[in-house]
């Protein structure tokens, strides 16, 4: 048992060292590519050096979020191929250990890393990512913040048949102009509220300087003028009208859930965001699945040596990520059901990985 514990530490030590080296090497390469891409903006807009340094600190977190499964895959391939090349796996098998036992600590650790990757993506990185996008938009590309503070031609559904519109809304001021609320029944307009101004005061919406028109089943109508009118029916908050900096997939788990709830409540589109929500659970598992796929090839090099095993394993992992992206796009366009778009590739390659591991030389 003591030997096994030492063996586990030996296998994991090389894996973590390789993971660290791969992460730094590829991460720096990605940072350099991004630096070349944004260099013109840095120079044209005279971005301070400290601002650039801050941007790339946050950008490094984004690289870790997006490419961590690739780093884990390469670390697994390199470390197991190293053991196989130096006949260490053969020696371990000769001592009575199976391939399952040799790679068990690796699979357990990668599963834990997948859980950590999920937690990092949803609860640690989102605030940093928001700052990353703000620096890129406002400090590097010098885009106006006003475009995110103003919302035009707003349409929101309160309930079936009841909705309102606002021509222009200032999020920071919590006020808008040209407000209209429609209440319909059986495809007929029953009530119309028109106001020159709408404000959000003391956590309540107030329409100001307007009229209320009421329609009956005949052509008759009546109207009432008002100076102020509380609108308890509206549950939205001013921040719900702001143009979000960044993409929905960059939101944290809780923020994205709130955004989807808002879209459902107001009748807005949310298919893409619903798929992104499920992907937040599915993507971190990619680390475990690609490792499962790669173990038989990296640990059992055939004719052609380690390079061939490494290439085959890397190719399978590449196919995994490409198919994952294709199904994700198909789900966005509603070509396939959302559960297929999100979990189809994971389930298929998990099955392939398990079969490959079972059939591998023990």
N, C-alpha and C positions, 0 to 999 in steps of 0.2 A: 504493500500500500504506500509506503514511504517512497519507493522507486517511482510509482505512478505519479505521486505529487511532484516529485522533482521533474519528471518527464513533462507534466503539464506546464510547469513554470518554464521549462526549457523551450517548449513549443510556443508558448504565449509571449515569451521574451522576444524571440525573433519576429513574431507577428507584429507586436507593438512597435518595435524599433523600425521595422519596414513600413508600417502604417504612418509613423511620424515622418520618415524620410520622404515617402511618396506624397503625403499631404503637403509638406513644405515645398517640394520640388515642383509638383504640378500646380499648386496654389500660386507660387511665385510666377510661373509661366503664364497663368491666366491673368494675374495682376499686370504683368508687363504688356500683354496683348490689349487689355483694357486701357492701360496708360497711353499706348500708342494711339488708340481710337479717340481718346478724349484730349490728347495733347493740344490740338488746335483750340479747343474751348478754354483750356487752362491759359494759353498764351493770349488769345484774343480778348478774354475777359479779365486778364490780370488777377487770376485767382491766387490768393496768398498760399505760401508753402504749407503753413500749419493747417489750412483748410483742406489741402490736397492730402496731407498725412491723415487727418481725421476721416476723410472720405474713404481712404484705402484701409483704414482699420475696420470700418464697418463693412467695406466690400469683402474683406477677408472672411467675415462672418457669413456673408451671402454665399461665398464659394463653398464654405464648409456645409452650409445648408443644402445646396443643390448637388454637390459632387461627392458627398460623403460615401454613398454606396460604391462609386467608382474607386475611391481610395481604398475601401475595404476589400473590394474585389482584387485590385492589383497587389495589395499587401498579402492577401491569401495566396495568390498565384506565385508570387515571388518567394514567399517563405516555404511553402510546400514543395515548390520546384527545387529550391535549394536543398531541402532535406532529401528529396528523391535523387538529385544529381550526385550527392555525396553518399548515397546508399544508406542513409540513416533510417529512412522509412523501412528499407529492406531489413536492416538490423533490428528494428523495433518489432517487425512481424516475426522475425526468426526467434525473438525472445518470448513469443506467444501472444503478442498484442495484435488485435485486429485493426483494420482501417477505421472502424467505428470508434474504437477506444482511443486511437491516436488523435483523431480529429474532434472527438467529443468536447474537450475544453474549448476548442476554437469555435465550435457551433454555439456553445452556451454563451461565450463571451460576445460573439457577434449578435446574438439575440438580445443580450443586455444592451449592447451598443445601439441596436435598432430602437429599443425603448428610449434610450437616452437621446437619440437623434430626434425622435418624435417630440419629446419634451422640450428640447432645444428649439426646434422649429416653431412650436406653438406658444411657448411661454417665456423664452429668453430672447430670441432673436427679433420678434416683431417690433418692439420699440426701437431697436437699433436699425432695423430695416426702414422704419418710418423716417428716421433721421438721415439715413443714407439717401433715400429718394428726395428728401427736402434739399439736401446739399447739392445733389445733381441737378435738380430742377431750378432752384433759386440762386445758388451761389456759383455753380459751374456754367450752366446754360443761360443763366440770367433771365429766366422766364418770370413774368409778373405773378405775384401772389394774389392779385385781384381776381384773376380768372378762377381761383379756387374759392373765393369768398362770395362770388356772385352766382346765382342760379337763375336761369331764364326759362320761361315757358314751362313751369312746373305743372305736372298732372299727377294727382294722387287719388286713389280710390279709398273711400272710408269703409264702405260695405257695398254689396251688389246693388247697383242702381243709385248709389250716393257717392259723389266725388267732388273735388274742387280743383281750381286752377289758380296759379299766381304768375303774373307776367314777369315780375322781377323781384328777387329776394336777396337781401344782404345778410349773410350768415352772422357776421360779427356784430352787426347792429340789431339782429333779430327782428327785422321788419321787412315788409314787402309791399308792393303796390299792385293795383288792379286785381283784386281778389274776387273770385266767383265760386259759389257753392251750389251744386245742382242736386236736387232730390227728385227721383223719378219713380214711377210705378207703372207696370204694364206698358213700358216703352213710352210713357207720357210724362212730361215735365209737370211736377206738382208744386215745387217750391224752388225759388231762385233767390240767393242772397248775393248782392253785389256791394262791394266796398272799395273805396279808393285806397285804403291802407289796411294792412294787417300786421299786428305786432305780437310778440311773445313776452308777456309780462307776468311775473310772479308764477311761473310755471303754467300759465294759461294762455290760450290764443284769444286775441281780441280783434274783432273787425271794427273799423272806425269809419264814420261818415259814409253810410250806405243806405240801401233800401232792401226790403224783403218783399218779393212778389210771390203771391200765392195763386195757384190756378185750380179751378174745379173741373168737373167733367164737361162743362159747357165752355164756351169761349170767354166767359167772364173771368176777370182777374182782379185782385186787390193788392195794394202795396202799402208798406209802412216804412217810414224813414226812421233812422236811428243814428245816434252819435257814437255809441259803442255797443258791441254785442259779443258776449262770451260764447266761444265755440268749443263746448266740451266734447263734441263728437270727434275732433281731430286729436289723434294720439301721437302724431309725429313730433319730433323735436327739431329745433333749428339745425343741429348738426347733421340730421338726416338729409338735409337739402344741399349740404356742401359737396363740392366736387372732390372726390377722394384722391389724395396724392398716392400714386402707385396703383397696382392692379389688385383685384379682389383676391387672387391667389397668394398675394403677399401679406394678407391679413392674418392675424392669429386666429386660432380655433374659435374662441368666444366671440371675437369681433365679426368673423365671417358668419357665424350662426345668427348674430343680431342683424346683419345685413340681409340674410336670406329671409328672416322673419319679417323685416321691413318690406321686402319685395313681395312676399306673399300677402301681407296685409294691404298693400297698396295696389296689388294687381300687376306689379312689374315683372319682367322676365327674370328667372332665377335658375334656369337649367344649368348654365355654365357654372354658376357659383355652387350649386348643389353637388355637381361632379367634383369641383375643387375641394369641397368639404370632405367627401369620401376619400379623395386622393391623399389628404392629409394623414389618413390612417393607413392607406395602402403603400405609399411611397417609402416610408422608413423600413418596411419589410423587405424592400429590394435588396438591402445589404445581406440579409440572411439568405435570401433565395439565390442570389448570384454566387455566394460562397458555396451553397449546397450544389449548385450546378458545376462549379469549378473544381471541387475536391477530387472527383474521379480522374480528371485529366491531369491535374497538377501533381497528384500523389502517385500516379501510375504512368510514368512516361513510357511511351512505346517507341517503336522505331522512328528515328529522327530526333530523339532526345527531348530535353526539356523545352526547347524553343517551340517544337511542334505542339506539345501539350499545352504550353502557355498560349499559343496562338489559337488553338481550338477552344480553350476555355474563354479567352477574351472575345472570340467571335460569337460564341453562344451568348455571353453577357451583352454584347453589342446588339444582337438580335432582340434580346429581352427589352432593352431600353428603347429601341426603335419601334417595336410593336406596342409597347406601352404608350408611346407618344401618338402613334397612329390611332389606336383605340380611343385615346383621350380626345383627339380631334374629332373622331367619328361620334363620340358621345356629345361633344359640344354642338355638333350639327344635327343631333337627334337621329343619326343613322342606325345606332345600336342602343339598346337599353342602358341606363346609367350603370347598373351593377355589372354589366358585361364590360363597359368601357373602363371601369375602375379595377375590377377584380378578375377579369378574364385572363389577362396575361399572368398575374400572380398565381392563380390556381393552376393554370396549364404548366408553367415552368416549375412550380413547386412539385407537381406530379412527375415531371421529367427529371427533376433533380433527385427525387426519392428513388425513382427507378434506376437512374444512373448510379447512385450510391449503392443500391442493393446489388446491382450487377457487376460493380467494380471488383477488381481482385482484392480480396480481403487480406 
